[in-house]
């Protein structure tokens, strides 16, 4: 059997590795139109900011290492142009030689990913305007900084990548402004939790323009004039970070079903509507784990899991994707921001009758040096008491608390069951009543009527 995988990085590379582990004999080919087959795209901002020193650290696998380790043929700079679903062939262009050829398949996995959104506004194609999605994007930004020593930058979009870029540009010695169309940074946070982030970013020298979208970009003799809904900003460079859209043109042209947003539609086994064609990763429509509604959530963790599931089903194993709950974490200077599940906006939109509570607990025993408080917000369904979401803003220990809560949500726990969790304790690491336990205690008091909230 012969499986062709279009696109590498998270989903495609994971599928290839899993396929080989399940079958020593089948032929596996990865077609990647870029120069890199598997790279740490979540680490790209940190190379620009200098936290990651060597470019080689961003490259997780090379065609040579993939062949040596997995016996998988990787063809970089080979772009899939067309899929013939009747003849089961892919038309491919070798971008180095400009030659076009056909490759047959028994099974096909699409892992094309997503591309940055560039609004159709004046000046958006300036050489001083950048996006960040790949290693070439990263090198382009880094080379521009090294060559031109920009003093000012505007980041348009205050999501995860936008906020990380702002931090790393600041660490590179650049004066940074974030322009965000909504009223707060980090969309999965509610405004009340984002307020802590705003204050901290301002304290670290990041200027914020909230409720202020981008209208136009104009090149000047000295740089750029960035026109917003309210006012103008002069800058030497601009980073566009307003989101991504699925790269599904190839699939759509082949008759594969996509939704209104352009995401490829699959079943739980990652099968498309075309026999023997699967799709994984950022280009795929997923179900929200909690609401069961279809959504678009481009994250590396789900992409890796989907690649494994597609490989399982190709190999005759029954495996299904149960949905994405959107667990994510962000470093901003010394602050950590983490979210999972629903926020209030999404819970309201789904018509869920929910309650919420906040706690402000120390990261470890307060008598042991270095403890710092974290803000934790939890949402639960009023009727079932099932946990549906959480947000944490703090410094030390945020990640492990959110991982515990994310696991509890995945396993269907009630908020009151957090009181029962027996978590590791020693003074340098936590408290005898861990913040996760405290969250359960406070919620239990609310649920049982011992405490009323206003």
FIPA-258506 format. One record per residue (C-alpha): residue number from 1; x, y, z. Coordinates in Angstrom, 2 decimals, decimal comma, padded with zeros to 5 digits, m for minus. Last residue first. Layout:
BEGIN
+-----+---------+---------+---------+
| pos |       X |       Y |       Z |
+-----+---------+---------+---------+
| NUM |       X |       Y |       Z |
...
+-----+---------+---------+---------+
END
This chain:
BEGIN
+-----+---------+---------+---------+
| pos |       X |       Y |       Z |
+-----+---------+---------+---------+
| 454 | m023,03 |  039,46 |  043,67 |
| 453 | m022,26 |  036,04 |  045,02 |
| 452 | m024,01 |  034,13 |  047,80 |
| 451 | m022,06 |  031,79 |  050,06 |
| 450 | m023,34 |  028,79 |  052,00 |
| 449 | m025,88 |  028,20 |  049,24 |
| 448 | m024,76 |  024,65 |  048,39 |
| 447 | m023,54 |  025,63 |  044,89 |
| 446 | m021,72 |  028,75 |  046,14 |
| 445 | m019,94 |  026,92 |  048,96 |
| 444 | m019,09 |  024,09 |  046,55 |
| 443 | m017,61 |  026,63 |  044,12 |
| 442 | m015,33 |  027,98 |  046,87 |
| 441 | m014,20 |  024,49 |  047,88 |
| 440 | m013,68 |  023,38 |  044,25 |
| 439 | m011,48 |  026,38 |  043,43 |
| 438 | m009,63 |  025,75 |  046,68 |
| 437 | m008,89 |  022,19 |  045,55 |
| 436 | m007,38 |  023,55 |  042,31 |
| 435 | m005,46 |  026,15 |  044,33 |
| 434 | m003,97 |  023,25 |  046,32 |
| 433 | m005,05 |  022,66 |  049,88 |
| 432 | m001,86 |  021,19 |  051,30 |
| 431 | m000,12 |  023,93 |  049,35 |
| 430 |  002,09 |  023,84 |  046,29 |
| 429 |  005,54 |  023,27 |  044,83 |
| 428 |  008,21 |  024,59 |  047,21 |
| 427 |  006,09 |  023,69 |  050,28 |
| 426 |  005,51 |  020,04 |  049,27 |
| 425 |  002,25 |  018,75 |  047,90 |
| 424 |  001,18 |  016,50 |  045,06 |
| 423 | m002,54 |  016,49 |  044,29 |
| 422 | m005,35 |  014,42 |  045,78 |
| 421 | m008,43 |  015,62 |  043,96 |
| 420 | m011,58 |  015,47 |  046,10 |
| 419 | m012,36 |  019,20 |  046,24 |
| 418 | m012,19 |  019,35 |  042,43 |
| 417 | m015,29 |  017,15 |  042,53 |
| 416 | m017,41 |  020,25 |  043,25 |
| 415 | m016,70 |  021,58 |  039,75 |
| 414 | m018,18 |  018,40 |  038,30 |
| 413 | m015,84 |  016,25 |  036,26 |
| 412 | m016,50 |  015,20 |  032,66 |
| 411 | m013,16 |  013,49 |  031,99 |
| 410 | m012,07 |  016,18 |  029,51 |
| 409 | m013,06 |  018,88 |  032,00 |
| 408 | m010,97 |  017,26 |  034,76 |
| 407 | m008,00 |  016,98 |  032,38 |
| 406 | m008,25 |  020,69 |  031,55 |
| 405 | m008,46 |  021,49 |  035,28 |
| 404 | m005,31 |  019,50 |  036,04 |
| 403 | m003,48 |  021,03 |  033,07 |
| 402 | m004,58 |  024,49 |  034,19 |
| 401 | m003,10 |  023,95 |  037,64 |
| 400 |  000,16 |  022,61 |  036,18 |
| 399 |  000,58 |  025,57 |  033,83 |
| 398 | m000,16 |  028,33 |  036,33 |
| 397 |  002,50 |  027,19 |  038,81 |
| 396 |  004,58 |  030,36 |  038,87 |
| 395 |  003,26 |  033,61 |  037,33 |
| 394 | m000,41 |  034,49 |  037,16 |
| 393 | m003,49 |  034,56 |  034,96 |
| 392 | m005,72 |  031,50 |  034,92 |
| 391 | m008,88 |  030,84 |  032,88 |
| 390 | m011,33 |  027,97 |  033,19 |
| 389 | m014,12 |  026,31 |  031,27 |
| 388 | m017,07 |  023,90 |  031,19 |
| 387 | m016,93 |  022,14 |  034,57 |
| 386 | m020,05 |  020,01 |  035,07 |
| 385 | m022,34 |  021,24 |  037,85 |
| 384 | m025,17 |  019,45 |  035,96 |
| 383 | m027,76 |  022,24 |  036,17 |
| 382 | m025,60 |  025,28 |  036,78 |
| 381 | m023,06 |  024,30 |  034,10 |
| 380 | m019,65 |  025,38 |  035,31 |
| 379 | m017,24 |  028,28 |  034,78 |
| 378 | m013,93 |  028,73 |  036,58 |
| 377 | m011,75 |  031,79 |  037,11 |
| 376 | m008,28 |  031,63 |  038,64 |
| 375 | m006,13 |  034,65 |  039,49 |
| 374 | m002,63 |  033,67 |  040,62 |
| 373 | m000,78 |  034,78 |  043,72 |
| 372 |  002,97 |  034,60 |  044,10 |
| 371 |  005,13 |  032,42 |  046,36 |
| 370 |  008,87 |  033,06 |  046,20 |
| 369 |  010,04 |  031,98 |  049,64 |
| 368 |  008,23 |  029,19 |  051,54 |
| 367 |  005,86 |  030,59 |  054,18 |
| 366 |  003,29 |  031,24 |  051,44 |
| 365 |  002,98 |  027,57 |  050,52 |
| 364 |  002,90 |  027,40 |  046,72 |
| 363 |  001,44 |  029,27 |  043,75 |
| 362 | m000,65 |  031,42 |  046,05 |
| 361 | m004,41 |  031,61 |  045,55 |
| 360 | m006,75 |  034,28 |  044,19 |
| 359 | m010,10 |  032,60 |  043,58 |
| 358 | m012,90 |  033,36 |  041,18 |
| 357 | m016,33 |  031,84 |  040,65 |
| 356 | m018,70 |  031,13 |  037,82 |
| 355 | m022,25 |  029,99 |  037,12 |
| 354 | m023,69 |  028,69 |  033,89 |
| 353 | m026,96 |  028,38 |  032,00 |
| 352 | m025,64 |  027,39 |  028,58 |
| 351 | m027,31 |  029,17 |  025,67 |
| 350 | m024,46 |  028,45 |  023,25 |
| 349 | m023,70 |  032,15 |  022,73 |
| 348 | m023,76 |  032,66 |  026,51 |
| 347 | m021,15 |  029,92 |  027,01 |
| 346 | m019,02 |  031,39 |  024,21 |
| 345 | m019,01 |  034,86 |  025,75 |
| 344 | m018,48 |  033,55 |  029,28 |
| 343 | m015,38 |  031,55 |  028,35 |
| 342 | m015,53 |  027,94 |  027,24 |
| 341 | m012,92 |  025,20 |  027,51 |
| 340 | m009,32 |  025,82 |  028,53 |
| 339 | m007,24 |  028,90 |  029,17 |
| 338 | m003,74 |  029,79 |  030,35 |
| 337 | m001,83 |  033,06 |  030,81 |
| 336 |  001,66 |  033,05 |  032,32 |
| 335 |  003,50 |  036,22 |  033,34 |
| 334 |  007,31 |  036,53 |  033,41 |
| 333 |  007,60 |  038,21 |  029,97 |
| 332 |  004,30 |  037,12 |  028,45 |
| 331 |  004,15 |  033,31 |  028,26 |
| 330 |  000,97 |  031,80 |  026,80 |
| 329 | m001,03 |  028,65 |  027,39 |
| 328 | m003,76 |  026,86 |  025,47 |
| 327 | m006,49 |  024,28 |  026,00 |
| 326 | m009,05 |  024,70 |  023,22 |
| 325 | m011,59 |  021,99 |  024,03 |
| 324 | m011,18 |  020,14 |  020,72 |
| 323 | m013,28 |  017,10 |  019,87 |
| 322 | m013,51 |  013,34 |  020,32 |
| 321 | m011,30 |  012,30 |  017,41 |
| 320 | m011,82 |  008,62 |  016,60 |
| 319 | m009,78 |  005,41 |  016,34 |
| 318 | m010,68 |  001,97 |  015,01 |
| 317 | m007,51 |  000,33 |  013,72 |
| 316 | m007,31 | m000,84 |  010,11 |
| 315 | m004,02 |  000,81 |  009,14 |
| 314 | m005,71 |  003,72 |  007,38 |
| 313 | m007,80 |  004,14 |  010,53 |
| 312 | m004,77 |  004,33 |  012,79 |
| 311 | m002,95 |  006,73 |  010,46 |
| 310 | m005,91 |  009,12 |  010,49 |
| 309 | m006,01 |  008,94 |  014,30 |
| 308 | m002,28 |  009,70 |  014,64 |
| 307 | m002,56 |  012,73 |  012,38 |
| 306 | m005,61 |  013,88 |  014,34 |
| 305 | m003,69 |  013,72 |  017,63 |
| 304 | m000,85 |  015,83 |  016,21 |
| 303 | m003,28 |  018,41 |  014,84 |
| 302 | m005,16 |  018,55 |  018,17 |
| 301 | m001,95 |  019,40 |  020,04 |
| 300 | m000,67 |  021,94 |  017,48 |
| 299 | m003,71 |  024,22 |  017,63 |
| 298 | m005,95 |  025,71 |  014,93 |
| 297 | m009,46 |  025,83 |  016,45 |
| 296 | m012,21 |  026,21 |  013,86 |
| 295 | m015,66 |  025,20 |  015,10 |
| 294 | m018,49 |  022,71 |  014,79 |
| 293 | m020,80 |  022,46 |  017,79 |
| 292 | m020,44 |  019,63 |  020,30 |
| 291 | m020,77 |  022,23 |  023,12 |
| 290 | m018,04 |  020,79 |  025,35 |
| 289 | m015,60 |  019,10 |  022,97 |
| 288 | m016,02 |  021,76 |  020,30 |
| 287 | m016,26 |  019,80 |  017,08 |
| 286 | m013,56 |  020,17 |  014,46 |
| 285 | m013,34 |  021,47 |  010,88 |
| 284 | m009,97 |  020,70 |  009,30 |
| 283 | m007,35 |  023,00 |  007,74 |
| 282 | m005,45 |  023,37 |  011,02 |
| 281 | m004,67 |  019,67 |  011,29 |
| 280 | m005,94 |  016,55 |  009,57 |
| 279 | m007,57 |  015,34 |  006,35 |
| 278 | m008,27 |  011,85 |  005,00 |
| 277 | m008,82 |  010,59 |  001,46 |
| 276 | m009,49 |  006,89 |  000,81 |
| 275 | m013,06 |  007,48 | m000,39 |
| 274 | m014,01 |  011,13 | m000,85 |
| 273 | m016,36 |  012,61 |  001,78 |
| 272 | m013,38 |  013,18 |  004,06 |
| 271 | m012,14 |  010,69 |  006,65 |
| 270 | m010,64 |  012,04 |  009,89 |
| 269 | m011,98 |  009,02 |  011,86 |
| 268 | m014,43 |  011,31 |  013,67 |
| 267 | m015,85 |  012,40 |  010,29 |
| 266 | m014,25 |  015,03 |  008,09 |
| 265 | m015,18 |  018,44 |  006,66 |
| 264 | m012,30 |  020,55 |  005,33 |
| 263 | m012,45 |  024,11 |  006,68 |
| 262 | m013,31 |  026,82 |  004,14 |
| 261 | m015,33 |  029,01 |  006,47 |
| 260 | m018,59 |  027,99 |  004,82 |
| 259 | m017,71 |  024,30 |  005,21 |
| 258 | m015,53 |  022,17 |  002,95 |
| 257 | m016,47 |  018,99 |  001,10 |
| 256 | m013,81 |  017,41 | m001,10 |
| 255 | m014,55 |  017,89 | m004,79 |
| 254 | m010,89 |  017,99 | m005,88 |
| 253 | m010,94 |  021,78 | m006,25 |
| 252 | m012,13 |  022,06 | m002,65 |
| 251 | m009,24 |  019,96 | m001,42 |
| 250 | m006,63 |  022,01 | m003,27 |
| 249 | m008,21 |  025,28 | m002,08 |
| 248 | m008,25 |  024,16 |  001,56 |
| 247 | m005,59 |  026,27 |  003,21 |
| 246 | m007,68 |  027,05 |  006,30 |
| 245 | m007,75 |  030,67 |  007,51 |
| 244 | m005,49 |  032,39 |  010,02 |
| 243 | m005,75 |  035,14 |  012,60 |
| 242 | m005,22 |  038,88 |  012,94 |
| 241 | m001,47 |  038,77 |  013,40 |
| 240 | m000,02 |  041,27 |  010,92 |
| 239 |  003,39 |  042,52 |  012,07 |
| 238 |  004,29 |  046,11 |  011,13 |
| 237 |  007,67 |  047,79 |  010,73 |
| 236 |  009,39 |  051,16 |  011,21 |
| 235 |  006,36 |  052,73 |  012,86 |
| 234 |  004,36 |  055,94 |  012,93 |
| 233 |  000,90 |  055,58 |  014,48 |
| 232 | m002,35 |  057,17 |  013,27 |
| 231 | m005,66 |  058,00 |  014,93 |
| 230 | m008,91 |  056,24 |  015,72 |
| 229 | m010,00 |  053,59 |  013,26 |
| 228 | m006,29 |  052,98 |  012,73 |
| 227 | m003,88 |  054,36 |  010,13 |
| 226 | m000,32 |  053,01 |  010,29 |
| 225 |  002,17 |  055,47 |  008,80 |
| 224 |  005,22 |  053,49 |  007,83 |
| 223 |  008,97 |  054,06 |  007,62 |
| 222 |  011,17 |  057,13 |  007,23 |
| 221 |  010,39 |  058,26 |  003,68 |
| 220 |  006,80 |  057,12 |  004,10 |
| 219 |  004,97 |  053,91 |  003,29 |
| 218 |  001,24 |  053,98 |  004,01 |
| 217 | m000,77 |  051,32 |  005,83 |
| 216 | m004,54 |  051,44 |  006,02 |
| 215 | m007,60 |  050,84 |  008,22 |
| 214 | m006,38 |  048,74 |  011,18 |
| 213 | m008,74 |  048,31 |  014,11 |
| 212 | m008,98 |  050,22 |  017,38 |
| 211 | m011,11 |  048,81 |  020,18 |
| 210 | m007,83 |  048,48 |  022,07 |
| 209 | m004,64 |  050,39 |  021,23 |
| 208 | m002,12 |  049,08 |  023,73 |
| 207 |  001,45 |  050,26 |  024,29 |
| 206 |  003,92 |  047,64 |  025,51 |
| 205 |  006,42 |  049,00 |  028,06 |
| 204 |  006,47 |  046,19 |  030,60 |
| 203 |  004,00 |  047,98 |  032,90 |
| 202 |  001,69 |  048,31 |  029,88 |
| 201 |  001,83 |  044,54 |  029,34 |
| 200 |  001,13 |  043,92 |  033,03 |
| 199 | m001,88 |  046,22 |  033,10 |
| 198 | m003,34 |  044,69 |  029,99 |
| 197 | m002,77 |  041,13 |  031,24 |
| 196 | m004,56 |  041,85 |  034,52 |
| 195 | m007,48 |  043,33 |  032,55 |
| 194 | m007,63 |  040,16 |  030,44 |
| 193 | m009,24 |  038,32 |  033,36 |
| 192 | m012,14 |  040,79 |  033,55 |
| 191 | m012,42 |  040,95 |  029,76 |
| 190 | m012,96 |  037,20 |  029,41 |
| 189 | m010,00 |  035,26 |  028,08 |
| 188 | m010,26 |  033,13 |  024,92 |
| 187 | m009,75 |  036,32 |  022,83 |
| 186 | m006,26 |  037,11 |  024,13 |
| 185 | m006,21 |  040,94 |  024,33 |
| 184 | m009,23 |  043,08 |  025,16 |
| 183 | m011,84 |  045,50 |  023,78 |
| 182 | m011,80 |  044,09 |  020,25 |
| 181 | m010,03 |  045,48 |  017,16 |
| 180 | m006,54 |  045,16 |  018,63 |
| 179 | m003,55 |  047,40 |  017,84 |
| 178 | m000,47 |  046,34 |  019,82 |
| 177 |  002,28 |  048,97 |  020,07 |
| 176 |  005,97 |  048,06 |  020,40 |
| 175 |  009,24 |  049,99 |  021,01 |
| 174 |  011,99 |  047,65 |  019,76 |
| 173 |  014,94 |  046,39 |  021,82 |
| 172 |  014,84 |  042,74 |  020,76 |
| 171 |  013,06 |  041,92 |  024,04 |
| 170 |  010,34 |  044,33 |  022,93 |
| 169 |  010,06 |  042,46 |  019,64 |
| 168 |  009,80 |  039,26 |  021,66 |
| 167 |  007,01 |  040,50 |  023,90 |
| 166 |  005,02 |  041,99 |  021,02 |
| 165 |  005,46 |  038,79 |  019,01 |
| 164 |  004,12 |  036,71 |  021,89 |
| 163 |  001,09 |  039,02 |  022,17 |
| 162 |  000,40 |  038,81 |  018,44 |
| 161 |  000,89 |  035,04 |  018,38 |
| 160 | m001,56 |  034,47 |  021,24 |
| 159 | m004,14 |  037,04 |  020,14 |
| 158 | m003,66 |  040,79 |  020,20 |
| 157 | m003,93 |  041,61 |  016,52 |
| 156 | m001,98 |  044,20 |  014,55 |
| 155 |  001,54 |  044,42 |  015,97 |
| 154 |  003,05 |  047,86 |  015,42 |
| 153 |  006,81 |  048,30 |  015,53 |
| 152 |  009,29 |  051,01 |  016,52 |
| 151 |  013,09 |  051,31 |  016,66 |
| 150 |  013,99 |  049,27 |  013,61 |
| 149 |  017,62 |  048,12 |  013,41 |
| 148 |  017,61 |  047,83 |  009,59 |
| 147 |  019,79 |  044,78 |  008,87 |
| 146 |  019,28 |  042,73 |  012,04 |
| 145 |  015,58 |  043,61 |  012,28 |
| 144 |  014,95 |  042,85 |  008,60 |
| 143 |  016,90 |  039,60 |  008,87 |
| 142 |  014,84 |  038,52 |  011,87 |
| 141 |  011,55 |  039,33 |  010,14 |
| 140 |  012,51 |  037,47 |  006,95 |
| 139 |  013,98 |  034,61 |  008,94 |
| 138 |  010,73 |  034,17 |  010,82 |
| 137 |  008,58 |  034,25 |  007,69 |
| 136 |  010,94 |  031,67 |  006,10 |
| 135 |  010,51 |  029,53 |  009,27 |
| 134 |  006,72 |  029,59 |  008,97 |
| 133 |  003,59 |  031,37 |  010,19 |
| 132 |  004,56 |  034,93 |  011,05 |
| 131 |  003,26 |  037,80 |  008,92 |
| 130 |  005,20 |  040,89 |  007,86 |
| 129 |  004,64 |  044,47 |  006,64 |
| 128 |  007,80 |  046,51 |  005,94 |
| 127 |  008,01 |  045,22 |  002,36 |
| 126 |  004,59 |  046,80 |  001,83 |
| 125 |  001,81 |  044,49 |  000,64 |
| 124 | m000,79 |  045,79 |  003,13 |
| 123 | m000,49 |  049,33 |  001,76 |
| 122 | m004,20 |  049,93 |  001,17 |
| 121 | m006,52 |  047,34 |  002,73 |
| 120 | m007,61 |  043,86 |  001,70 |
| 119 | m007,08 |  042,14 |  005,02 |
| 118 | m004,24 |  039,60 |  005,23 |
| 117 | m005,26 |  036,44 |  007,06 |
| 116 | m002,34 |  034,15 |  007,82 |
| 115 | m002,37 |  030,69 |  006,22 |
| 114 | m003,67 |  027,39 |  007,56 |
| 113 | m002,47 |  023,80 |  007,49 |
| 112 | m002,15 |  021,69 |  004,32 |
| 111 | m002,39 |  018,30 |  006,05 |
| 110 | m004,28 |  016,20 |  003,51 |
| 109 | m003,82 |  012,44 |  003,86 |
| 108 | m004,13 |  010,23 |  000,78 |
| 107 | m004,54 |  006,47 |  000,60 |
| 106 | m003,83 |  004,14 | m002,34 |
| 105 | m001,76 |  006,75 | m004,12 |
| 104 | m000,38 |  007,62 | m007,56 |
| 103 |  002,16 |  010,38 | m008,23 |
| 102 |  002,01 |  012,56 | m011,32 |
| 101 |  004,75 |  014,89 | m012,57 |
| 100 |  005,45 |  018,57 | m013,22 |
|  99 |  008,98 |  019,92 | m013,69 |
|  98 |  009,93 |  023,40 | m012,48 |
|  97 |  013,36 |  022,01 | m011,46 |
|  96 |  013,40 |  023,55 | m007,98 |
|  95 |  009,63 |  023,89 | m007,47 |
|  94 |  008,99 |  020,24 | m008,29 |
|  93 |  005,33 |  020,43 | m009,28 |
|  92 |  002,97 |  017,61 | m008,30 |
|  91 | m000,21 |  016,20 | m009,82 |
|  90 | m001,70 |  013,77 | m007,34 |
|  89 | m003,26 |  010,49 | m008,48 |
|  88 | m006,18 |  008,34 | m007,42 |
|  87 | m007,55 |  007,87 | m010,96 |
|  86 | m011,02 |  008,91 | m009,84 |
|  85 | m009,87 |  011,32 | m007,10 |
|  84 | m007,57 |  013,30 | m009,37 |
|  83 | m005,86 |  015,66 | m006,94 |
|  82 | m004,23 |  018,82 | m008,26 |
|  81 | m001,26 |  021,11 | m007,72 |
|  80 |  000,66 |  019,38 | m004,94 |
|  79 |  003,85 |  021,40 | m004,41 |
|  78 |  007,27 |  019,79 | m004,11 |
|  77 |  009,81 |  022,07 | m002,43 |
|  76 |  010,42 |  019,29 |  000,09 |
|  75 |  009,99 |  015,67 | m000,92 |
|  74 |  010,07 |  013,46 |  002,16 |
|  73 |  010,38 |  009,70 |  001,74 |
|  72 |  009,57 |  007,88 |  004,96 |
|  71 |  011,93 |  005,16 |  006,18 |
|  70 |  011,09 |  006,18 |  009,77 |
|  69 |  014,41 |  007,09 |  011,41 |
|  68 |  016,79 |  007,43 |  008,48 |
|  67 |  014,18 |  008,74 |  006,05 |
|  66 |  012,82 |  011,27 |  008,54 |
|  65 |  016,35 |  012,29 |  009,48 |
|  64 |  017,26 |  012,92 |  005,83 |
|  63 |  014,07 |  014,86 |  005,04 |
|  62 |  014,78 |  016,99 |  008,12 |
|  61 |  013,08 |  016,83 |  011,52 |
|  60 |  012,53 |  019,20 |  014,44 |
|  59 |  013,87 |  022,34 |  012,77 |
|  58 |  013,49 |  025,28 |  015,16 |
|  57 |  016,71 |  024,46 |  017,04 |
|  56 |  018,63 |  024,84 |  013,76 |
|  55 |  017,91 |  028,58 |  013,83 |
|  54 |  020,11 |  028,86 |  016,90 |
|  53 |  019,63 |  031,33 |  019,73 |
|  52 |  016,13 |  030,65 |  021,01 |
|  51 |  015,36 |  033,37 |  023,55 |
|  50 |  016,61 |  035,95 |  021,03 |
|  49 |  013,34 |  037,78 |  020,40 |
|  48 |  013,11 |  036,63 |  016,78 |
|  47 |  013,94 |  033,06 |  017,78 |
|  46 |  011,29 |  033,28 |  020,50 |
|  45 |  008,60 |  034,30 |  018,01 |
|  44 |  009,16 |  031,07 |  016,01 |
|  43 |  008,80 |  028,62 |  018,90 |
|  42 |  005,15 |  027,73 |  018,26 |
|  41 |  006,12 |  026,93 |  014,67 |
|  40 |  008,55 |  024,26 |  015,87 |
|  39 |  009,44 |  022,69 |  012,53 |
|  38 |  008,71 |  019,56 |  010,56 |
|  37 |  009,12 |  019,32 |  006,80 |
|  36 |  010,99 |  022,52 |  006,04 |
|  35 |  011,73 |  024,02 |  002,62 |
|  34 |  008,12 |  024,60 |  001,63 |
|  33 |  005,93 |  022,76 | m000,88 |
|  32 |  005,88 |  019,62 |  001,25 |
|  31 |  004,95 |  016,25 | m000,24 |
|  30 |  005,32 |  013,38 |  002,25 |
|  29 |  005,66 |  009,88 |  000,78 |
|  28 |  004,93 |  006,60 |  002,58 |
|  27 |  005,33 |  003,18 |  000,97 |
|  26 |  003,94 |  000,33 |  003,09 |
|  25 |  006,20 | m002,31 |  004,55 |
|  24 |  006,88 | m001,67 |  008,21 |
|  23 |  003,23 | m000,96 |  009,08 |
|  22 |  001,95 |  000,35 |  012,40 |
|  21 |  005,12 |  002,23 |  013,39 |
|  20 |  005,39 |  003,54 |  009,83 |
|  19 |  001,84 |  004,87 |  009,84 |
|  18 |  002,41 |  006,55 |  013,21 |
|  17 |  005,47 |  008,43 |  011,95 |
|  16 |  003,70 |  009,53 |  008,77 |
|  15 |  000,58 |  010,69 |  010,61 |
|  14 |  002,66 |  012,70 |  013,07 |
|  13 |  004,52 |  014,39 |  010,20 |
|  12 |  001,27 |  015,29 |  008,46 |
|  11 | m000,46 |  016,67 |  011,54 |
|  10 |  002,35 |  018,74 |  013,05 |
|   9 |  004,67 |  020,09 |  010,31 |
|   8 |  004,14 |  018,12 |  007,06 |
|   7 |  001,92 |  018,83 |  004,10 |
|   6 |  000,35 |  016,50 |  001,52 |
|   5 |  000,69 |  012,94 |  002,76 |
|   4 |  000,81 |  010,16 |  000,17 |
|   3 |  000,10 |  006,60 |  001,28 |
|   2 |  001,10 |  003,55 | m000,74 |
|   1 |  000,00 |  000,00 |  000,00 |
+-----+---------+---------+---------+
END
